[in-house]
Amino acid sequence: MTSFMSFVAGIVLALGLVLPVQAQFRVEISGVGITQIPIAVAGFRGEDTSPQKITQIVAADLERSGQFRSLSLGAVLDEVSRPDFAPIRQKPADALLTGSVSRMADGRFDVRFRLWDAVKGQDMGGQSYVVVPNDLRLVSHRIADQVYEKLTGEKGIFSTRIAYITKQGPKHFLWVADSDGENPQAALSSQEPIISPSWSPSGNELAYVSFESRKPVVYIHDIASGKRRVLANFKGSNSAPAWSPDGKSLAITLSRDGGSQLFLIDAKGGEPKRLTQSSGIDTEPVFSADGSAIYFVSDRGGSPQIYRTPSMGGPVQRVTFNGSYNISPSLSPDGKWMAFVSRIGAAYKLHIMDMVNDKTWALTDTNADERPTFAPNGKLIMYSTQTQGKEALMTTTLDGKIRARLAGQISNMREPQWGPFLYP
């Protein structure tokens, strides 16, 4: 078996994963960025009535982004009263977040916040939400999103979702969770392996591969209803689904004509169109942000490398030239970056390529990195890796300087996929 075939078999078969169903996460952040914005986060007045610690969730979100350094005030400040900025400036903090939480008679919570420019002493705006208890974590993430956007000018990604795979005993699970790994919901469980989750651009559906028919078959799963349908169940292997940016089609890998090659198939199903012709294995397709090209992995040159072809088929160009083993491409939403995994000796390390000048460098110091996926604003990369003998989900900034581990009562988690923005 070639090394690339071993890689493919490893994706398909090596799913010895375990995760307690109700695992709780904590975010372990390491590293220091150069231009982090110091923000003071005051305790929200009345937060002790809430089952969720909103200020802790917001602060962890902001720190995980790599753009902020949160400072605890050790004080409770609501969104109404004008703060005394003198002690806040001494921290020193550039911004201040204040707010309040109150339980209503019907059991819902009224959550309010206000953001302040601590240097100028100016009100930067706020908002209020009335939510049921189960939505308090989502509100916390939305507050972090608004703070992020106010202070950076770019959309926050904290209220987005991720998907990932685990195995508990004989069962395999496909999970959907908050972007920090909390609030996991099992979208699917199966006695057979589940691999290669891929979000639709709308965030309403997940494509994935299941082996419950004793062979790889591609399904599309509706998140809200739990209903699913078969997309590809052709002769041989059906694998590696990837949505087009417009959500109308998917690139998949089929072996129905012999070798594993790329095909394009309508999201509603039907007869697929073959995109590549090679004597090697072509797999792991991913669309460029504008949908004009598909990047994929092939061993057509003797070892796994990343290539590019027009999304409707055509000439194939090699993209990676550094190293003899490069797999798992992921493109940033702005098309400026490509994350991938490169084998360096016996280590598999997350790398990033500047698509403008083709420069490439490693982002991690771990040795078993897998399946990178960009946040929808392109500022973070999530991937799975092994630390202390266990597989965990990690995020990193694009310069690799700030990393966060989604950790807790966890054994192993694999194949993360970051979902799209849920709000305009």
C-alpha positions in Angstrom: 0.0 0.0 0.0 1.4 3.4 -0.9 1.8 6.1 1.7 -1.1 8.0 0.2 -3.3 4.9 0.3 -2.3 4.6 3.9 -3.4 8.1 4.5 -6.8 7.5 2.9 -7.2 4.3 4.9 -6.3 6.2 8.0 -9.1 8.7 7.5 -11.6 5.9 6.8 -10.6 3.4 9.5 -8.7 5.0 12.3 -11.6 6.3 14.3 -10.9 5.0 17.7 -12.5 8.0 19.4 -14.2 8.4 22.8 -16.2 11.4 24.1 -18.5 11.6 27.1 -21.9 12.6 25.7 -22.3 15.6 28.1 -18.6 16.7 28.0 -18.0 20.3 29.2 -15.2 22.3 27.7 -12.8 24.9 28.9 -10.8 27.2 26.6 -7.0 27.0 27.3 -5.3 29.9 25.6 -1.6 30.1 25.0 0.7 32.7 23.3 0.7 36.4 23.1 -0.1 38.5 20.1 1.6 41.8 19.1 -1.5 44.1 18.7 -4.0 42.7 21.2 -6.6 45.3 22.3 -6.9 45.4 26.1 -10.5 45.4 27.2 -11.9 45.5 30.7 -14.9 43.2 31.2 -17.0 44.2 34.3 -19.2 41.7 36.0 -22.8 42.1 34.7 -25.1 43.3 37.4 -27.5 40.4 38.4 -25.4 37.8 36.6 -25.7 35.6 39.7 -29.3 34.9 38.7 -28.2 33.4 35.3 -27.3 29.7 34.9 -24.6 30.9 32.4 -21.7 33.1 33.3 -22.0 35.6 30.5 -19.0 37.7 31.2 -16.7 34.6 31.4 -18.0 33.4 28.0 -17.6 36.8 26.4 -14.1 37.2 27.8 -13.0 33.7 26.7 -14.4 34.4 23.2 -12.5 37.6 22.8 -9.2 36.1 24.1 -9.6 33.1 21.8 -9.8 35.4 18.8 -6.2 36.5 19.4 -7.3 40.2 18.9 -8.0 41.0 22.6 -6.5 40.8 26.1 -9.3 40.8 28.6 -8.8 42.4 32.0 -11.0 41.6 34.9 -12.2 44.6 36.9 -13.3 42.8 40.0 -16.3 45.1 39.9 -20.0 44.9 38.9 -21.1 47.6 36.5 -24.4 47.8 34.7 -25.1 49.3 31.2 -26.9 52.4 32.5 -24.5 54.2 34.9 -21.6 56.1 33.4 -18.4 54.4 34.7 -15.5 56.1 36.4 -12.8 55.7 33.7 -9.8 56.7 35.7 -9.1 53.3 37.3 -9.9 51.6 34.1 -7.3 53.6 32.2 -4.8 52.7 34.8 -5.2 48.9 33.9 -4.6 50.1 31.1 -7.7 49.3 29.1 -8.8 50.7 25.7 -12.4 49.6 26.1 -14.9 48.6 28.8 -17.8 46.2 28.6 -20.6 46.6 31.1 -24.1 45.1 31.4 -26.9 43.5 33.4 -28.9 40.3 33.6 -32.4 40.1 35.1 -34.8 37.1 35.3 -38.3 38.0 34.2 -41.5 36.7 35.7 -42.1 34.3 32.8 -38.6 32.6 33.3 -36.9 34.4 30.4 -33.8 36.6 30.9 -33.3 40.2 29.9 -29.6 40.6 29.0 -28.2 44.1 28.3 -24.7 45.3 27.5 -22.9 48.5 26.7 -19.4 49.0 25.2 -17.4 52.1 26.2 -14.3 53.7 24.7 -12.2 53.8 27.9 -9.6 56.2 26.5 -12.1 58.8 25.2 -14.8 58.0 27.8 -17.4 57.6 25.0 -20.4 55.4 24.7 -20.0 53.0 21.8 -23.5 51.6 21.9 -25.2 48.6 23.4 -28.1 46.3 22.9 -30.6 44.2 24.9 -31.9 40.6 24.4 -34.8 38.8 25.9 -34.1 35.1 25.7 -35.1 31.7 27.2 -32.5 30.1 29.5 -31.2 27.8 26.8 -30.2 30.7 24.6 -28.0 32.5 27.2 -24.8 31.0 25.8 -25.9 32.1 22.3 -26.5 35.7 23.6 -23.1 35.7 25.2 -21.5 34.8 21.9 -23.6 37.5 20.1 -22.4 40.1 22.6 -18.8 39.0 21.9 -19.5 39.2 18.1 -20.7 42.8 18.5 -17.8 43.8 20.7 -15.4 42.3 18.2 -17.0 44.1 15.2 -17.1 47.4 17.0 -13.5 47.3 17.9 -12.0 45.6 14.8 -14.4 46.5 12.0 -14.8 42.9 11.1 -17.5 40.4 11.8 -17.2 38.2 14.9 -17.5 34.4 14.6 -18.4 33.4 18.2 -22.1 32.7 17.5 -21.2 30.3 14.6 -21.2 26.6 15.0 -18.8 23.7 14.4 -19.2 20.1 13.5 -16.9 17.3 14.5 -16.7 13.5 14.9 -16.3 11.2 17.9 -16.7 7.6 18.9 -18.1 6.4 22.2 -17.9 2.6 22.7 -19.2 1.0 19.5 -21.0 4.1 18.3 -19.8 6.9 16.1 -21.2 10.4 16.6 -21.6 13.5 14.4 -21.8 16.6 16.7 -22.9 20.2 16.2 -21.7 22.6 18.8 -21.0 26.3 19.6 -17.8 27.6 18.2 -16.1 27.2 21.5 -17.0 23.5 21.6 -19.8 24.0 24.2 -23.4 23.0 23.9 -22.8 19.9 21.8 -25.8 18.3 20.1 -25.6 14.8 18.5 -26.8 15.2 14.9 -26.2 11.5 14.1 -25.1 8.3 15.8 -24.2 5.1 14.1 -22.6 1.8 14.7 -20.4 2.4 11.6 -17.9 5.2 11.0 -18.9 8.7 10.0 -16.4 10.9 8.3 -15.9 14.1 6.3 -18.5 16.5 7.6 -19.1 19.6 5.3 -21.4 22.5 6.0 -23.7 23.9 3.4 -23.2 27.7 2.8 -26.6 28.4 4.5 -25.6 26.5 7.6 -28.8 24.5 7.5 -27.3 21.2 6.2 -24.3 19.0 6.7 -23.0 16.6 4.1 -21.0 13.6 5.4 -19.9 10.1 4.6 -21.4 7.1 6.5 -20.4 3.5 6.3 -23.6 2.1 7.6 -24.2 0.4 4.3 -20.8 -1.3 4.7 -19.4 1.0 2.2 -18.9 4.8 2.1 -22.0 6.7 1.0 -22.5 10.5 1.0 -25.6 11.8 2.8 -27.0 15.3 3.3 -28.4 16.0 6.7 -30.9 18.7 7.6 -29.8 20.1 11.0 -33.2 21.4 12.2 -35.3 18.4 11.4 -32.8 15.6 11.6 -33.9 14.3 8.3 -31.4 13.2 5.7 -31.1 11.9 2.2 -28.6 10.0 0.1 -26.6 12.2 -2.2 -24.2 9.6 -3.7 -24.4 5.8 -3.5 -22.7 4.7 -6.7 -20.7 1.6 -7.3 -17.5 1.6 -5.2 -16.5 4.4 -2.8 -18.4 7.7 -2.4 -16.5 10.1 -0.3 -15.1 13.6 0.5 -18.1 15.9 -0.1 -17.5 19.7 -0.4 -20.2 22.3 -1.0 -19.9 24.9 -3.7 -20.2 28.5 -2.4 -23.6 28.9 -4.0 -24.9 25.7 -2.3 -26.2 24.3 -5.6 -23.6 21.5 -6.1 -21.0 19.5 -4.3 -17.6 18.1 -5.3 -17.2 14.5 -4.3 -14.7 11.6 -4.8 -16.1 8.5 -6.6 -14.4 5.2 -7.5 -17.2 4.0 -9.7 -15.1 4.1 -12.9 -12.1 2.5 -11.3 -9.7 4.9 -9.6 -10.8 7.6 -7.1 -11.5 10.7 -9.1 -13.3 14.0 -8.6 -16.9 14.5 -9.7 -19.4 17.4 -9.5 -23.0 16.5 -8.4 -26.1 18.6 -8.1 -27.1 19.2 -4.4 -30.4 17.5 -5.2 -28.6 14.4 -6.6 -28.6 13.0 -10.1 -25.9 12.0 -12.5 -22.4 13.4 -11.5 -20.0 15.1 -13.9 -16.4 13.8 -13.9 -13.9 16.6 -13.3 -10.5 14.8 -13.2 -8.8 12.1 -15.2 -5.7 10.6 -13.7 -4.2 7.2 -12.9 -3.7 8.3 -9.3 -6.1 9.1 -6.4 -7.8 12.5 -6.5 -9.6 13.4 -3.3 -10.3 16.0 -0.5 -11.8 18.6 -2.9 -12.5 22.1 -1.6 -13.9 25.1 -3.6 -12.2 28.5 -3.8 -14.1 31.3 -2.2 -15.5 32.5 -5.5 -16.4 29.0 -6.7 -14.3 29.2 -9.8 -11.7 26.5 -8.8 -11.5 23.3 -6.8 -8.3 22.5 -4.8 -7.7 18.8 -4.1 -5.2 16.2 -3.1 -3.7 13.8 -5.6 -0.7 11.4 -5.8 -0.6 11.7 -9.6 3.0 12.9 -9.3 4.1 10.1 -7.0 3.3 11.6 -3.6 0.3 13.5 -2.2 0.3 17.1 -3.2 -2.3 19.8 -3.6 -3.6 20.7 -7.0 -6.1 23.1 -8.6 -8.6 22.7 -11.4 -11.5 24.8 -12.7 -14.7 24.0 -10.9 -16.3 22.8 -14.2 -13.2 20.7 -15.2 -10.2 21.6 -17.2 -6.4 21.9 -16.8 -4.9 20.8 -13.5 -2.1 22.8 -11.9 0.1 21.8 -9.0 -0.1 24.2 -6.0 2.3 22.8 -3.3 5.9 22.2 -4.1 7.6 22.4 -0.6 7.7 18.9 1.0 6.8 15.5 -0.3 3.5 15.0 1.5 0.8 17.8 1.6 -2.9 17.0 2.3 -6.2 18.5 3.6 -6.4 21.9 1.9 -8.7 24.6 3.4 -9.2 28.0 1.7 -9.8 31.2 3.6 -13.1 33.0 2.7 -11.1 35.9 1.2 -9.0 33.6 -0.9 -5.7 34.9 0.5 -4.7 31.9 2.5 -4.6 28.1 2.2 -4.2 26.0 5.3 -3.0 22.4 4.9 -1.2 19.6 6.6 2.4 18.8 5.6 4.4 15.8 6.7 7.8 16.8 8.0 9.8 13.7 8.8 7.4 11.6 10.9 5.4 14.7 12.0 2.2 16.0 10.5 2.1 19.8 11.0 -0.4 22.5 10.2 0.9 24.9 7.5 -0.4 28.0 5.9 0.3 29.3 2.4 0.1 33.0 1.3 -1.8 32.5 -2.0 -0.4 35.8 -3.4 3.3 35.0 -3.1 3.2 31.2 -2.5 5.2 31.5 0.7 4.5 28.7 3.2 5.3 28.2 6.9 4.3 25.9 9.8 1.9 27.2 12.4 2.2 24.6 15.1 4.8 22.7 17.2 2.6 19.5 17.5 3.2 16.3 15.5 -0.2 14.9 14.6 -2.3 17.8 13.1 -5.4 17.0 11.0 -8.2 18.6 9.0 -7.8 22.4 9.2 -10.9 24.6 8.7 -11.1 28.4 8.5 -13.5 30.5 10.6 -16.0 32.3 8.4 -14.2 35.6 8.9 -10.9 34.0 7.9 -9.1 35.1 11.1 -8.8 31.7 12.9 -8.1 28.1 11.9 -9.5 25.2 13.7 -7.9 21.7 13.5 -7.6 18.5 15.5 -4.3 17.4 17.0 -2.9 15.0 19.6 -1.8 16.4 22.9 -0.8 14.2 25.8 -2.0 11.2 23.9 -5.5 12.5 23.3 -7.0 14.2 20.2 -8.4 17.6 20.8 -9.7 20.5 18.9 -7.5 23.6 18.6 -7.7 27.0 17.1 -4.8 29.2 16.0 -4.4 32.7 14.7 -3.0 32.9 11.2 0.5 33.8 12.5 0.4 30.8 14.9 1.1 33.1 17.9 -2.1 32.5 19.9 -3.7 29.1 20.2 -6.6 27.9 22.1 -7.5 24.3 23.1 -11.1 23.3 23.5 -10.5 21.0 26.5 -12.4 19.3 29.3 -13.8 15.9 30.0 -12.7 14.8 26.6 -10.8 11.8 25.1 -10.7 12.3 21.4 -12.3 14.4 18.7 -11.7 14.6 15.0 -12.5 16.2 11.7 -13.7 19.7 12.8 -15.6 21.8 10.3 -16.4 25.4 11.0 -19.9 26.5 9.9 -20.9 29.7 8.2 -22.1 33.0 9.7 -25.7 32.5 11.1 -26.5 36.2 11.1 -26.1 39.0 8.6 
